[in-house]
Amino acid sequence: MNTVFDALLSAFANLSTPMMLFNVVWATLLGIFVGALPGLTATMGVALLTTLTYSLDRDAAILVLICMYVGAIYGGSRSAILLNIPGTPASAATALDGFPLVRQGKGALAMAIATLGSMLGTLVGIVMLIAIAPPLAEAAFGFGSYEFFWLALFGIVISGQLTHSGEPLKGYMAGLIGLSVAMIGSEGIHSYVRFNFDIQQMNGGIDLIPAMVGAFGFAEVLFAMTLPAAQMVEKKSVPAPIRDLLKSVWRYKRTVFESGVIGTLVGIIPGVGEDIGAWGSYAAAKRHSKERAEFGKGSQEGLIAAETGNSAVVPGSLIPTLTLGVPGSASAAVLIAALFLHGVRPGPMIMFDQPEMIYTIAVMLIFATIAMGVFGMALTPVFVRVLKVPRTILMPLVFCLCVIGPYALTQRIFDIWVMFFFGVVGYVLRRLNYPMAPLVLGIILGSLLDKSLRRGLILSNGDITAFFTRPVSAGFAIVIALIILLSIPPVRRLLQFKRRGGSANSEETGNGAD
């Protein structure tokens, strides 16, 4: 325990320099603006900023990206509450009760509750990050090629299943496209060049950064330009007294704790993301609430559950990112690329190679949370003005960053073309209602899956049964098989039919007893 406190104190001391605190201020503020503006997402913000942090030292670069991530997830609540348009997908549940509160003239109270909920959710997640990450990394140290193969496959399957409710096939297809992209270029064991289509620049594979900037940045620009203009509610909001605010939050302390835990656990599942954390927390709060009828009509409990849940996903998603090298969300997927770029090697070895890194990132999250709370409470009128910035001015600026970022990293024109290609592909897929997270996870996890599969086959002399005989790999295989089985429409319909039949039988039995 003393070691943990010593590591946290050391991280506090290292990050408390004036320059680092300045980085916290501007990066969190920028993140809140990015999240608040409809059309810009946390993933896009982290992806664009990654390309601009190349010249910073390791800790400063990671701090800036963490602050952008935390700020952007929180910032989405501003437009969700004021415009009824979530700034990020993570804030979709926030709009359900935040916007009705604004129409009742309680906009200031809604934004203050959202801010406190986000802070508390992030803090719950940070505590769980500190508690879970080190033992998980040590447990993962016993993983071999077989386990990592199933873990990579699990990340792609679960993201395909959960990021697009009702249409898992589209998620799987997006994941397969990502896996196909990851197979391009020199493979990791014998450096044999594959699928380069005689284009020399593709011998080294497709770089993750231009692909992600295209899929999340340029595609978002194209998509945002087709959206209708938003209308802001002009009704005046009465500022909320601090005492009433704290009383409201204390009243829903159980919901706050429950949503924080749910959000963190959702974050740990690879590829699921903040939007599922928010919806899961919202659904759990509604199920247990004594004010269930208020949900969707301006419920303070619903608002605080959604914001606590989506913010807790941020530290939760960093747990598998740091300890297994498998990102917990799309934004964490971008972050993992940034960590590699700055010399951090996420994975089981992190507790041996860079044991201080987990605690340093936990302290970075605390700094970002404090900055988020201060700006969230103090700058609401400024956010309202920022939301009025015309999209025709904003999107060309984002487009310029999309072009400059990938080129600045490698000085290769080819990477700009890669960005354009993935931008157009991403736009088409979004128009067809395909999720983007499995695509990016496929690119990231494809290399791990490919290398683990072939190393496992080499170790077992081609015997594929070795992937099923070890306890952990067998467990992963069973879970993946169940997930795929439950996503088949006839199986789901059969289960729903049986569930309805069981309920009907229960009712009949109950009636007979009466």
Salt bridges, closest charged atoms under 4 A:
ASP59 OD1 - ARG58 NE 3.10
GLU147 OE2 - ARG470 NE 2.66
GLU167 OE1 - HIS164 NE2 3.53
GLU167 OE2 - LYS170 NZ 3.31
GLU187 OE1 - ARG454 NH2 2.67
GLU220 OE1 - ARG430 NH1 2.81
GLU258 OE2 - HIS288 ND1 3.07
GLU291 OE2 - ARG251 NH2 2.52
GLU356 OE2 - ARG58 NH2 3.79
ASP415 OD1 - ARG412 NH2 3.04
ASP450 OD2 - ARG194 NH2 3.09
ASP450 OD1 - ARG454 NE 3.15
